[in-house]
Amino acid sequence: MEESVLWVPGALGAMDPGVVRIEATVAGKTRFGSGFVVRVEGDAAYVATAAHVIEGDREPRVYFHGR
């Protein structure tokens, strides 16, 4: 299984480290999956997830759990 890394811009001050929820929509169908933060650099987070979760969606949504 391949892994993909998503770049997620924005303020990360309210983010807890660890698991994130991912939603991707392809052909009108929404897929749900999870991923985890592998690195934070400034206001960007790099998230690893399985490729099948986001394949075909150029702008998947990543939800961070607040503190």
C-alpha positions as CSV (number, residue, x, y, z in Angstrom):
1,M,0.0,0.0,0.0
2,E,1.3,3.4,-1.0
3,E,1.3,6.4,1.3
4,S,0.6,10.0,0.2
5,V,1.7,13.1,1.9
6,L,-0.7,16.1,1.9
7,W,0.4,19.7,2.5
8,V,-2.1,21.5,4.7
9,P,-1.6,25.2,5.1
10,G,-3.1,27.2,7.9
11,A,-2.8,28.0,11.6
12,L,-1.9,24.9,13.6
13,G,-2.0,26.4,17.0
14,A,-5.3,24.6,17.9
15,M,-4.2,21.2,16.6
16,D,-3.5,18.2,18.7
17,P,-0.7,16.0,17.3
18,G,-1.6,12.6,16.0
19,V,-4.5,11.3,14.0
20,V,-6.5,13.4,11.5
21,R,-9.8,12.7,9.7
22,I,-9.7,13.0,5.9
23,E,-12.6,13.4,3.4
24,A,-12.1,13.1,-0.4
25,T,-14.8,13.4,-3.1
26,V,-14.5,11.6,-6.4
27,A,-17.3,11.3,-9.0
28,G,-19.8,12.7,-6.5
29,K,-18.9,10.1,-3.8
30,T,-17.2,11.0,-0.6
31,R,-14.6,8.7,0.9
32,F,-13.6,8.9,4.5
33,G,-10.2,7.9,6.0
34,S,-7.6,8.8,8.5
35,G,-4.0,9.9,8.5
36,F,-1.4,11.2,10.9
37,V,0.8,14.2,11.2
38,V,4.4,13.3,10.3
39,R,5.9,16.8,10.4
40,V,4.9,20.4,11.2
41,E,6.8,23.3,9.6
42,G,5.6,26.8,10.5
43,D,2.0,27.0,9.5
44,A,2.0,23.8,7.4
45,A,1.5,20.2,8.4
46,Y,2.5,17.1,6.4
47,V,0.0,14.3,6.8
48,A,0.5,10.6,5.8
49,T,-2.4,8.6,4.6
50,A,-3.1,5.6,2.4
51,A,-3.2,6.6,-1.3
52,H,-6.7,5.0,-1.9
53,V,-8.2,7.5,0.5
54,I,-7.4,10.6,-1.6
55,E,-6.8,9.2,-5.0
56,G,-8.6,11.3,-7.6
57,D,-9.3,14.3,-5.4
58,R,-6.9,17.1,-5.9
59,E,-8.1,19.0,-2.8
60,P,-9.0,16.5,0.0
61,R,-10.2,18.0,3.3
62,V,-8.2,17.3,6.4
63,Y,-9.7,17.8,9.8
64,F,-7.5,18.3,12.9
65,H,-8.8,17.6,16.4
66,G,-8.8,20.8,18.5
67,R,-7.4,21.0,22.0
